[in-house]
Amino acid sequence: MNSKNKETLSSPGRFGFLTEPARSVLLILNFTIVFHNGEKPSRNLTVKKNMKPQLPDSRNENILIHVNGELLPREDAKISVFDSLVQGGDGVWEGLRVYNGKIFALDAHLDRLMDSAHAMAFANIPTREAVKKAIFETLEANGMRDGVHIRLTLSRGKKVTSSMDARVNQYGTTLIVIAEWKPPIYSKSGVRLITSAIRRNPPQCVDSKIHHNNLINNILAKIEANVAGVDDAIMLDIQGYVSETNATNIFLIKRGHILTSHADSCLPGITRGMVISIAREAGIPLTERNVSLTEVYTADEVFTTGTVGELSPVLEVDGRKIGDEDIGPVTTRLQKLYAERTANEGEPLP
Ligand SMILES: Cc1ncc(COP(=O)(O)O)c(C=O)c1O
C-alpha cells in the first residue's frame, strides 16, 4: 500500500470531518482495494502468457478431439461461451479406458451417460450408436488402441442467451470426446488421503446417481488434499459417514471382510460395481453399509476404485497408517482379478 494513502487516511488531514472509527473503516477499505488491485503478490498459480504448458504426457500434444461431429486439433477444439457447460456446468460425463484394442465396460458407461442425460431432461440426446461412433472415430484418428483414457462429455448444448433456463437451448446437445494417452493416475505403491471438510451431496441436494459436471464440491475437496500434500480427500456424507473420495469409491477390509458405503451419496462407480461382483464371485464376504472414519483408520486394508486409477491401495488416512503399510493380500487379490477382467473383456475397436 502506498504510504501517501496511509498518511492521508490514518491522520485527520482532509478526512478530518470524519470520526476516528469512520477513518479506520476507510483505511481498511483502501487496503482491501489496493490488495485486490494486485499491488500485493498473488498467491494464485498462474500460467505466464506464451509459456508452453507442460503436458503430463507429451504424446497428447497433437491429439484430435471430437466436438459435435468434428475432429479438431486440441488447441482448436472449443465450445461456445453460450454452451450450458460454461453457463452452469450443465453437462454429464463418463471416464472410460481402452485396454489392448477394447473399450472396457463401454455399455455400462453408455447406460450411465444416457440415464444421467435423461434424468437432467436433456433434449435431443444422441443415440448410443452415434456416441459409440464418435468414440471409435476419435480413437481411430489418434491411432489409439491401448493405455488410453477417454473423457466423454455431453452438455445440454448451446443457449441463445445467457440463462439457467433450458428453454433457451435451441441447438441440441454438445458431445465432446477427448481421448488421451494416460496410464492409471495413482502410484502403484499406494495413495495418502485426508478427510475433507466438504460433504458429498446427498440425494436431497444433487443426486450422485447423475454423473454431472457440477464438480465444485469435489474440486474443493481435492484442493484441500493438494494443500495437505496428499493424493485425494475422503468426503463424508451429510450424516458424517464415509461416502467416497473426491474422485473414487472407497473400500476397506477388516479381518477378511470387505466393507463399502451404500451408494446413497457416492457415485455408483462402475469399477465399484465390478469389484463387488468380483469379490462375491471369489467368495470374499462383502457388506454395503454405513462406514465410519474410525473403521477406515483401523482397517487392515483400504483401497479406492475408479476407471482413472483402477484399484489403488490406501497407505494413510488423516495421518493414520493403514494396516501394516504393505499392499494387503485382499487388495492384491482383487487387483489381480480386476486386471484379468480388463485384459479379457470390453468392446473391441472396429
Ligand atoms: C466422484 C467419483 N467417484 C467415483 C468415481 C469412479 O467411477 P467409475 O468406477 O465409474 O470410474 C468417479 C469417476 O468418475 C467419480 O467422479
PDBQT file of the ligand as one rigid body, heavy atoms in Angstrom, charges set to zero:
ROOT
HETATM    1  C1  LIG A 401     -16.717 -38.796  -7.518  1.00  0.00    +0.000 C 
HETATM    2  C2  LIG A 401     -16.396 -40.068  -8.229  1.00  0.00    +0.000 A 
HETATM    3  N1  LIG A 401     -16.426 -41.226  -7.546  1.00  0.00    +0.000 NA
HETATM    4  C3  LIG A 401     -16.121 -42.393  -8.125  1.00  0.00    +0.000 A 
HETATM    5  C4  LIG A 401     -15.761 -42.463  -9.455  1.00  0.00    +0.000 A 
HETATM    6  C5  LIG A 401     -15.408 -43.778 -10.078  1.00  0.00    +0.000 C 
HETATM    7  O1  LIG A 401     -16.383 -44.197 -11.001  1.00  0.00    +0.000 OA
HETATM    8  P1  LIG A 401     -16.063 -45.274 -12.089  1.00  0.00    +0.000 P 
HETATM    9  O2  LIG A 401     -15.622 -46.515 -11.390  1.00  0.00    +0.000 OA
HETATM   10  O3  LIG A 401     -17.355 -45.459 -12.813  1.00  0.00    +0.000 OA
HETATM   11  O4  LIG A 401     -14.990 -44.734 -12.953  1.00  0.00    +0.000 OA
HETATM   12  C6  LIG A 401     -15.745 -41.285 -10.230  1.00  0.00    +0.000 A 
HETATM   13  C7  LIG A 401     -15.430 -41.320 -11.648  1.00  0.00    +0.000 C 
HETATM   14  O5  LIG A 401     -15.823 -40.510 -12.422  1.00  0.00    +0.000 OA
HETATM   15  C8  LIG A 401     -16.074 -40.056  -9.593  1.00  0.00    +0.000 A 
HETATM   16  O6  LIG A 401     -16.058 -38.900 -10.269  1.00  0.00    +0.000 OA
ENDROOT
TORSDOF 0
